[in-house]
Amino acid sequence: MNQLIYNQKKIPKSKWRYGFRSSAATGCGWIAVHNALVLMGYQVYPERLIRYFTWQLPFIHGNFGTIIPGPALYFRKRGFGVKMEVRKKKFDELGKNSDACILFYYWRNKWRFGAHFTTVQYQDSKFVGYNTYSNSTGPDVYGESVVGFLKKRKYFGAVLIGIRKLS
């Protein structure tokens, strides 16, 4: 499947199971990798990504999602140039110098707390995200800065993974 996934909540619960749960519930990690590969022009097979990430932590099997360095490990293992950044002041520079990025962050909404992976790419002087919100229907424009987007949404604990295509 070589189409971007804009909203994981729209994936039918019986399609692309991730551990004991549906990809709609915990699949943001493999979906971010999928979208990054599609944006960089590679052929993608969701079932292979799910199998890889399910077995990345053998006893967890994706039931709690994907581990934070999981996408970086995936791309590094396949020979891509990868840089993980935790210093927010470096996010925009890394994003502009990458072919695609994966952004991880924590969110909080009153008493609810969670984490999410999303794909980000710098296009036409702005950052664009994929699979950002539960109501996304297409690309989400973050604006001129990933850091500004995180501050505006009050997301925290972020990590940006910059990915460069295979040489």
C-alpha positions in Angstrom: 0.0 0.0 0.0 1.6 3.2 -1.1 -0.9 5.7 0.3 -0.5 8.0 3.3 -2.5 7.1 6.4 -4.0 10.4 7.6 -6.0 9.1 10.5 -5.3 5.8 12.3 -8.7 6.0 14.0 -10.3 5.4 10.5 -8.6 2.0 10.1 -11.2 -0.7 10.7 -10.6 -2.5 14.1 -10.2 -5.9 12.4 -7.6 -4.7 9.9 -3.9 -4.6 10.8 -4.0 -5.8 14.4 -1.1 -4.7 16.5 -0.6 -7.1 19.3 -4.0 -7.8 21.0 -5.3 -4.4 20.0 -6.2 -2.7 16.7 -3.8 -0.4 14.9 -6.5 2.3 15.4 -5.7 2.1 19.1 -1.9 1.6 19.3 -0.5 1.7 15.7 0.8 5.2 15.5 4.4 4.1 15.6 4.3 1.7 12.6 2.0 4.2 10.8 4.6 7.0 11.3 7.2 4.8 9.7 4.8 3.8 6.9 4.0 7.5 6.1 7.7 8.4 6.2 8.6 5.7 3.7 5.7 6.7 1.4 6.8 10.4 1.6 10.3 9.3 0.6 9.0 7.3 -2.4 9.4 3.7 -1.1 7.1 0.8 -1.6 5.5 -0.1 1.8 3.8 -3.3 3.1 2.0 -2.6 6.3 1.9 -6.2 7.3 5.7 -6.4 7.3 6.0 -3.2 9.4 3.6 -4.5 11.9 5.4 -7.8 12.1 8.8 -6.0 12.6 7.4 -3.7 15.4 5.4 -6.4 17.0 8.6 -8.4 17.6 10.8 -5.5 18.5 9.9 -6.1 22.1 9.0 -9.8 22.2 6.8 -9.9 25.3 4.9 -6.7 24.6 4.1 -7.4 20.9 2.8 -3.8 20.3 0.1 -4.0 22.9 1.3 -0.7 24.4 2.4 0.8 21.1 5.9 1.3 19.8 9.0 2.1 21.9 10.4 5.6 21.4 13.6 4.6 19.6 11.8 2.0 17.6 11.4 3.9 14.4 15.0 5.1 14.5 16.2 1.5 15.0 14.1 0.4 12.0 15.5 3.0 9.7 19.1 2.6 10.9 19.0 -1.2 10.5 18.0 -0.6 6.8 20.8 1.8 6.1 19.0 5.2 6.2 20.7 8.2 7.7 19.0 8.8 11.1 19.4 11.4 13.8 17.4 11.5 17.0 17.0 14.9 18.7 15.6 15.7 22.1 16.7 19.3 22.3 13.6 21.2 20.9 15.8 24.2 19.8 17.3 21.8 17.2 14.0 20.4 15.9 13.4 22.9 13.1 16.9 22.7 11.8 16.8 18.9 11.8 13.4 18.9 10.2 14.5 21.1 7.3 17.6 19.0 6.7 15.7 15.6 6.6 13.8 13.9 3.9 11.1 13.0 6.4 10.8 13.0 10.2 9.0 11.2 12.9 7.8 13.2 15.9 7.1 11.6 19.2 5.4 13.6 22.0 3.3 13.2 25.1 -0.1 14.9 25.4 -2.5 15.5 28.2 -6.2 16.4 28.1 -7.6 17.0 31.6 -7.3 13.6 33.2 -6.3 11.7 30.1 -2.6 11.3 29.3 -1.0 9.6 26.3 1.7 9.6 23.7 1.7 9.7 19.9 4.0 9.3 16.9 3.3 11.4 13.8 5.2 11.9 10.5 6.4 15.4 9.7 8.0 16.8 6.5 9.2 20.2 5.6 7.5 21.4 2.4 7.2 24.8 0.8 8.6 26.7 3.9 6.3 25.0 6.4 6.1 21.8 8.3 3.3 19.4 7.4 2.2 16.4 9.6 0.4 13.2 8.9 -1.8 11.2 11.3 -1.7 14.1 13.8 -5.2 14.2 15.1 -8.2 11.8 15.5 -10.1 14.0 13.1 -7.4 14.5 10.4 -8.7 14.0 6.9 -5.5 15.0 5.1 -2.1 16.7 5.8 -2.0 18.9 8.8 -0.1 22.2 8.4 2.1 22.8 11.5 3.4 26.1 10.3 7.0 27.4 10.2 8.1 25.6 13.3 7.7 22.2 14.9 8.5 23.7 18.2 5.8 26.3 17.7 3.3 23.6 17.0 4.3 21.7 20.1 4.0 24.8 22.3 0.6 25.8 20.8 -0.8 22.3 21.4 0.9 22.0 24.9 2.6 18.7 23.9 5.7 17.8 25.9 8.5 15.3 26.2 9.1 15.4 22.5 11.7 13.6 20.4 12.3 14.2 16.7 13.8 11.5 14.4 15.2 12.9 11.2 15.5 10.5 8.3 17.6 10.8 5.1 17.0 8.6 2.1 19.3 5.7 1.2 22.4 6.8 -0.7 
